[in-house]
């Protein structure tokens, strides 16, 4: 943890060298790597390139750091808008986001010709990495209960449809129990990470 004196020294050092957003981006990188990536580096350095490989796949962190350390103001976020970045969303906000995406008419009715359906189901990262055989990884009682109307396939759009249907068709008390089952880390984290920065 930084002491107040160290923070003041860093503020002075970086007040002329980079914007507050870039300094914050360096700090975020320092924090998420638990100090493995030093806070300071050469002026003008592409800090996002210093992200360790074990952060790859955590698209929220990568997107947050990239938007903060962007050397050109055109792509960087305003500091006041940071609270709205997906990195800071609660589990409930993430779930609501996924339900909203699942409510897209093309996803809900599985319009195979839709650009969004094609993009979600044809992405190598989504089909081979995060969501490969998601129907085997999710709570089987939830899946069996939800498949009474129509079976689910191992596609991203069907996972979104499942999340949407659980959100729409269960009462509040039972929904809390069911959502705990659906919040399987490998599946929802991967799905949210793929959709979050959109």
TORBAKE-838114 format. One record per residue: x, y, z of N, C-alpha, C, CB in turn; residue in one letter. Coordinates in steps of 0.05 Angstrom, whole numbers, padded with zeros to 5 digits, always signed. Glycine has a CB too. Layout:
N
XYZXYZXYZXYZA/...
This chain:
198
+00017-00024+00000+00000+00000+00000+00018+00025+00000-00019+00000+00024X/+00009+00045-00014+00024+00070-00015+00018+00086+00010+00016+00086-00040X/+00039+00099+00021+00035+00119+00042+00027+00145+00029+00061+00122+00060X/+00016+00163+00045+00008+00189+00035+00031+00204+00023-00004+00206+00058X/+00055+00201+00035+00079+00215+00024+00086+00203-00003+00103+00211+00043X/+00084+00177-00006+00090+00164-00032+00070+00173-00054+00090+00134-00030X/+00045+00174-00046+00024+00183-00065+00030+00212-00074-00004+00181-00053X/+00037+00229-00055+00044+00257-00062+00067+00258-00081+00049+00273-00037X/+00088+00242-00076+00111+00242-00093+00104+00232-00121+00133+00224-00081X/+00086+00212-00123+00078+00202-00149+00061+00223-00163+00061+00177-00146X/+00044+00238-00148+00028+00259-00161+00046+00280-00173+00010+00272-00140X/+00067+00289-00159+00086+00309-00169+00100+00298-00193+00106+00318-00147X/+00110+00273-00191+00125+00261-00213+00108+00259-00239+00135+00233-00205X/+00083+00252-00236+00066+00246-00259+00048+00270-00267+00050+00223-00255X/+00048+00291-00252+00031+00313-00259+00038+00326-00286+00031+00335-00238X/+00064+00326-00293+00072+00337-00318+00075+00316-00340+00098+00352-00315X/+00082+00291-00332+00088+00271-00351+00064+00258-00364+00104+00249-00338X/+00042+00257-00350+00018+00244-00362-00007+00255-00349+00020+00213-00358X/-00029+00248-00362-00055+00258-00352-00063+00243-00327-00077+00254-00374X/-00082+00254-00312-00092+00240-00288-00102+00212-00295-00114+00256-00274X/-00115+00209-00318-00126+00183-00326-00103+00164-00331-00143+00186-00351X/-00082+00173-00344-00059+00155-00349-00046+00147-00323-00038+00169-00367X/-00043+00166-00304-00031+00159-00278-00049+00139-00264-00028+00185-00261X/-00076+00143-00266-00094+00124-00253-00092+00096-00267-00123+00134-00255X/-00089+00096-00293-00085+00071-00307-00060+00056-00298-00083+00076-00337X/-00039+00071-00293-00014+00058-00282-00020+00047-00255+00009+00079-00282X/-00035+00062-00239-00041+00053-00212-00059+00028-00212-00055+00076-00196X/-00079+00028-00230-00096+00004-00232-00079-00020-00240-00118+00009-00253X/-00061-00017-00259-00044-00039-00268-00027-00048-00244-00026-00030-00291X/-00017-00030-00229+00000-00036-00206-00017-00052-00185+00011-00011-00192X/-00042-00044-00181-00059-00057-00161-00067-00084-00170-00083-00039-00155X/-00077-00087-00195-00087-00113-00203-00065-00134-00207-00102-00110-00230X/-00040-00124-00210-00017-00143-00211-00004-00146-00184+00003-00134-00231X/-00016-00134-00163-00006-00135-00136+00023-00126-00134-00009-00164-00125X/+00029-00105-00149+00056-00093-00148+00076-00106-00166+00065-00094-00121X/+00069-00127-00181+00089-00140-00198+00097-00122-00222+00077-00166-00209X/+00079-00106-00232+00086-00087-00253+00090-00060-00239+00063-00085-00275X/+00114-00049-00240+00120-00024-00226+00102-00001-00235+00149-00016-00229X/+00096+00017-00216+00079+00039-00223+00092+00058-00243+00072+00055-00197X/+00118+00062-00239+00131+00082-00257+00145+00067-00280+00150+00099-00242X/+00148+00081-00301+00162+00071-00325+00171+00094-00341+00145+00051-00341X/+00184+00089-00364+00193+00112-00381+00169+00128-00390+00209+00101-00404X/+00173+00154-00392+00152+00172-00402+00145+00164-00431+00160+00201-00401X/+00120+00165-00437+00111+00158-00464+00109+00128-00470+00130+00170-00484X/+00115+00112-00449+00114+00083-00453+00085+00074-00455+00128+00069-00429X/+00080+00054-00472+00054+00042-00474+00050+00024-00450+00051+00026-00501X/+00037+00034-00429+00034+00020-00404+00017-00005-00408+00021+00037-00383X/-00004-00004-00426-00021-00027-00429-00005-00051-00441-00044-00020-00448X/+00017-00046-00455+00033-00067-00465+00048-00082-00443+00053-00057-00486X/+00050-00070-00419+00063-00082-00396+00045-00101-00381+00074-00061-00378X/+00020-00103-00389+00001-00121-00375+00012-00150-00377-00028-00120-00388X/+00014-00163-00355+00023-00191-00355+00004-00209-00370+00028-00201-00327X/+00014-00231-00379-00003-00249-00395-00026-00262-00378+00013-00271-00408X/-00022-00264-00352-00043-00276-00336-00067-00258-00333-00033-00284-00309X/-00065-00233-00342-00088-00215-00342-00104-00218-00368-00080-00186-00338X/-00091-00230-00388-00105-00233-00413-00128-00251-00409-00086-00244-00435X/-00150-00244-00421-00175-00259-00417-00193-00245-00397-00169-00287-00408X/-00181-00228-00381-00197-00211-00362-00202-00185-00377-00182-00206-00335X/-00220-00186-00396-00224-00163-00414-00233-00138-00400-00245-00171-00434X/-00246-00140-00377-00254-00116-00363-00230-00101-00353-00273-00123-00339X/-00211-00116-00342-00186-00103-00332-00170-00091-00355-00169-00123-00316X/-00167-00107-00376-00152-00098-00399-00165-00073-00411-00151-00119-00421X/-00192-00073-00413-00206-00050-00425-00203-00025-00407-00235-00056-00429X/-00205-00029-00381-00203-00007-00362-00175+00005-00364-00209-00016-00333X/-00155-00011-00363-00127-00001-00364-00122+00012-00391-00107-00024-00360X/-00131+00000-00413-00127+00011-00439-00140+00039-00441-00137-00008-00461X/-00164+00041-00431-00178+00066-00434-00166+00088-00416-00208+00063-00426X/-00153+00080-00394-00141+00099-00376-00114+00108-00386-00138+00087-00348X/-00098+00091-00397-00071+00098-00405-00068+00106-00434-00052+00075-00399X/-00090+00108-00448-00089+00116-00476-00074+00143-00478-00117+00118-00488X/-00053+00144-00494-00037+00168-00496-00053+00191-00510-00011+00163-00510X/-00072+00184-00525-00088+00204-00539-00115+00207-00526-00091+00197-00570X/-00123+00231-00520-00148+00236-00505-00172+00225-00519-00151+00265-00501X/-00171+00220-00545-00195+00212-00560-00207+00186-00550-00188+00209-00588X/-00191+00167-00541-00201+00141-00533-00203+00138-00503-00184+00119-00544X/-00192+00156-00488-00192+00153-00459-00218+00162-00446-00169+00168-00446X/-00225+00150-00424-00250+00157-00410-00245+00181-00392-00261+00133-00394X/-00267+00195-00386-00265+00217-00367-00265+00204-00339-00289+00237-00370X/-00250+00215-00321-00248+00203-00294-00275+00200-00281-00229+00219-00277X/-00293+00220-00285-00320+00219-00273-00337+00196-00283-00334+00245-00277X/-00330+00186-00307-00346+00164-00319-00336+00136-00311-00344+00166-00349X/-00313+00136-00297-00302+00110-00289-00321+00093-00272-00276+00114-00274X/-00337+00105-00256-00355+00090-00239-00374+00073-00255-00371+00108-00220X/-00378+00080-00280-00397+00066-00298-00383+00044-00314-00411+00085-00316X/-00357+00042-00312-00342+00021-00327-00350-00006-00317-00311+00025-00324X/-00354-00026-00335-00362-00053-00327-00345-00066-00306-00362-00070-00351X/-00320-00058-00303-00302-00069-00283-00314-00065-00255-00274-00057-00284X/-00329-00044-00251-00340-00037-00225-00369-00046-00221-00338-00007-00221X/-00381-00059-00240-00408-00068-00238-00411-00090-00216-00419-00079-00265X/-00434-00091-00203-00440-00112-00184-00448-00138-00199-00462-00103-00164X/-00450-00160-00185-00459-00185-00198-00487-00181-00209-00459-00208-00178X/-00504-00166-00194-00531-00161-00202-00532-00145-00228-00547-00147-00181X/-00514-00124-00230-00513-00108-00254-00504-00125-00278-00494-00084-00250X/-00485-00142-00273-00475-00159-00295-00497-00178-00304-00450-00176-00285X/-00512-00190-00285-00533-00208-00292-00555-00193-00308-00546-00220-00267X/-00562-00169-00299-00582-00153-00313-00572-00146-00342-00588-00127-00298X/-00547-00140-00345-00535-00135-00371-00539-00159-00389-00505-00127-00369X/-00532-00183-00379-00534-00207-00395-00564-00213-00401-00522-00231-00380X/-00582-00208-00382-00610-00212-00388-00619-00193-00410-00627-00207-00362X/-00610-00168-00409-00617-00148-00430-00606-00157-00457-00605-00121-00423X/-00582-00167-00458-00571-00177-00483-00588-00201-00493-00541-00185-00480X/-00595-00219-00474-00612-00242-00481-00639-00234-00490-00614-00260-00457X/-00649-00210-00483-00675-00200-00492-00674-00189-00520-00685-00179-00473X/-00651-00188-00532-00650-00179-00560-00667-00198-00576-00620-00178-00571X/-00685-00188-00593-00704-00205-00607-00690-00227-00624-00722-00189-00625X/-00667-00220-00636-00653-00240-00652-00641-00263-00635-00630-00226-00668X/-00634-00257-00611-00623-00277-00593-00647-00293-00581-00606-00265-00570X/-00667-00279-00572-00690-00292-00559-00703-00312-00578-00711-00271-00551X/-00706-00305-00604-00720-00323-00623-00700-00339-00640-00738-00306-00641X/-00674-00336-00635-00653-00348-00650-00656-00344-00680-00651-00378-00644X/-00651-00319-00688-00651-00312-00716-00623-00318-00727-00659-00282-00721X/-00619-00341-00739-00592-00350-00747-00579-00331-00767-00594-00378-00759X/-00595-00316-00782-00584-00297-00802-00575-00270-00790-00604-00293-00823X/-00581-00266-00765-00575-00240-00752-00545-00237-00748-00589-00239-00724X/-00535-00213-00752-00507-00207-00748-00498-00212-00720-00501-00178-00756X/-00514-00205-00700-00506-00209-00672-00505-00239-00665-00526-00195-00653X/-00523-00254-00675-00523-00283-00670-00498-00296-00684-00549-00297-00681X/-00493-00288-00708-00469-00298-00722-00443-00291-00707-00468-00287-00751X/-00442-00265-00698-00418-00256-00685-00413-00271-00658-00419-00226-00679X/-00434-00275-00643-00432-00288-00617-00425-00318-00620-00457-00285-00601X/-00437-00331-00640-00433-00360-00642-00410-00368-00660-00458-00372-00653X/-00398-00350-00674-00375-00357-00692-00348-00347-00682-00381-00346-00719X/-00348-00335-00659-00323-00325-00648-00307-00348-00636-00328-00302-00627X/-00283-00352-00645-00267-00374-00635-00263-00373-00605-00239-00374-00649X/-00259-00349-00594-00255-00346-00565-00280-00355-00550-00248-00318-00558X/-00303-00350-00561-00328-00357-00546-00335-00387-00550-00351-00340-00555X/-00329-00398-00574-00337-00425-00579-00317-00446-00568-00340-00429-00609X/-00291-00438-00566-00271-00458-00557-00260-00453-00529-00249-00458-00577X/-00262-00428-00520-00249-00422-00495-00268-00419-00472-00233-00396-00497X/-00285-00399-00473-00302-00393-00450-00326-00410-00448-00310-00364-00451X/-00338-00418-00470-00365-00430-00469-00366-00458-00480-00384-00413-00484X/-00343-00469-00486-00342-00496-00497-00357-00515-00478-00313-00506-00501X/-00377-00528-00487-00393-00547-00472-00405-00535-00446-00376-00572-00465X/-00415-00511-00448-00426-00497-00424-00449-00513-00412-00435-00469-00431X/-00464-00528-00429-00487-00543-00419-00478-00566-00400-00503-00555-00442X/-00453-00574-00401-00443-00594-00383-00431-00582-00357-00421-00611-00396X/-00425-00556-00359-00412-00542-00336-00432-00530-00317-00393-00521-00346X/-00456-00525-00327-00476-00511-00311-00492-00531-00293-00496-00495-00329X/-00504-00521-00273-00520-00538-00255-00541-00553-00271-00533-00520-00233X/-00540-00579-00270-00557-00596-00287-00586-00595-00279-00548-00625-00286X/-00592-00590-00254-00620-00587-00245-00632-00562-00258-00622-00586-00215X/-00617-00540-00258-00626-00515-00271-00631-00520-00300-00606-00492-00266X/-00612-00532-00313-00614-00537-00342-00638-00554-00349-00588-00550-00353X/-00641-00576-00334-00664-00594-00339-00690-00580-00335-00662-00619-00321X/-00692-00564-00314-00717-00550-00308-00723-00529-00331-00715-00535-00281X/-00702-00516-00340-00706-00495-00361-00710-00507-00389-00682-00477-00361X/-00702-00532-00393-00705-00545-00419-00733-00557-00424-00684-00566-00423X/-00752-00552-00407-00778-00564-00410-00792-00554-00436-00796-00558-00386X/-00787-00529-00443-00800-00519-00468-00783-00524-00493-00804-00489-00465X/-00757-00520-00491-00740-00523-00514-00711-00529-00504-00741-00498-00532X/-00698-00549-00516-00671-00555-00507-00651-00533-00514-00662-00582-00519X/-00630-00532-00499-00608-00512-00503-00585-00526-00516-00600-00498-00477X/-00572-00512-00535-00548-00522-00549-00524-00508-00537-00550-00517-00580X/-00500-00518-00542-00476-00506-00532-00468-00482-00549-00453-00527-00532X/-00485-00462-00550-00479-00437-00564-00481-00414-00544-00498-00433-00588X/-00467-00393-00550-00468-00369-00533-00496-00358-00532-00448-00347-00544X/-00510-00358-00555-00537-00346-00555-00556-00363-00539-00547-00344-00584X/-00552-00389-00538-00570-00406-00521-00563-00401-00491-00567-00435-00528X/-00538-00397-00485-00531-00390-00457-00544-00363-00449-00501-00388-00453X/-00543-00344-00467-00557-00318-00462-00587-00322-00459-00551-00298-00484X/-00598-00340-00476-00627-00345-00474-00634-00358-00447-00636-00364-00498X/-00617-00377-00438-00621-00389-00412-00621-00368-00390-00600-00411-00407X/-00601-00351-00390-00599-00330-00369-00623-00312-00370-00573-00313-00373X/-00632-00305-00394-00656-00288-00398-00680-00302-00386-00660-00281-00427X/-00683-00327-00393-00707-00342-00384-00707-00346-00354-00708-00369-00398X/-00685-00351-00342-00684-00354-00313-00692-00327-00300-00656-00362-00303X/-00681-00305-00311-00689-00279-00301-00718-00272-00304-00672-00258-00314X/-00730-00282-00326-00758-00275-00332-00779-00294-00319-00762-00275-00361X/-00772-00319-00314-00792-00339-00307-00792-00349-00278-00789-00361-00325X/-00773-00340-00262-00773-00349-00234-00781-00327-00216-00745-00360-00227X/-00795-00334-00194-00802-00315-00174-00777-00305-00159-00822-00327-00153X/-00779-00283-00145-00756-00270-00133-00741-00289-00114-00764-00245-00118X/-00756-00303-00097-00743-00321-00077-00729-00344-00091-00763-00331-00057X/-00743-00358-00108-00731-00381-00122-00709-00371-00141-00753-00396-00137X/-00713-00348-00153-00693-00337-00172-00666-00334-00158-00702-00310-00183X/-00666-00325-00133-00640-00322-00119-00625-00348-00117-00645-00310-00091X/-00640-00369-00111-00628-00396-00109-00618-00405-00137-00648-00417-00098X/-00634-00401-00157-00627-00409-00184-00604-00393-00195-00651-00407-00203X/-00603-00367-00189-00582-00351-00200-00555-00358-00188-00588-00321-00194X/-00555-00367-00162-00530-00376-00150-00519-00400-00167-00534-00384-00121X/-00536-00417-00176-00528-00440-00192-00518-00431-00219-00551-00460-00195X/-00531-00411-00230-00524-00402-00257-00498-00386-00257-00546-00387-00270X/-00492-00373-00235-00468-00357-00234-00443-00374-00232-00470-00338-00210X/-00442-00395-00246-00419-00412-00248-00396-00395-00258-00424-00438-00266X/-00375-00393-00243-00353-00374-00249-00342-00375-00277-00331-00378-00229X/-00336-00399-00286-00323-00401-00312-00341-00393-00335-00313-00429-00316X/-00367-00397-00332-00385-00391-00353-00393-00361-00353-00410-00408-00351X/-00404-00352-00331-00414-00324-00331-00391-00304-00332-00430-00319-00306X/-00369-00310-00319-00346-00292-00320-00337-00290-00349-00323-00300-00302X/-00335-00312-00362-00327-00312-00390-00346-00298-00408-00322-00340-00400X/-00372-00303-00404-00393-00291-00421-00393-00261-00416-00420-00303-00416X/-00393-00253-00391-00394-00225-00385-00369-00211-00396-00396-00220-00354X/-00346-00224-00393-00321-00211-00402-00322-00207-00432-00297-00228-00395X/-00334-00226-00447-00336-00223-00476-00355-00201-00484-00345-00249-00489X/-00376-00198-00469-00397-00178-00476-00393-00151-00462-00424-00189-00469X/-00380-00151-00439-00378-00126-00423-00367-00102-00438-00360-00132-00400X/-00344-00103-00450-00333-00079-00463-00348-00070-00488-00305-00083-00469X/-00368-00085-00498-00381-00077-00522-00393-00050-00520-00403-00098-00529X/
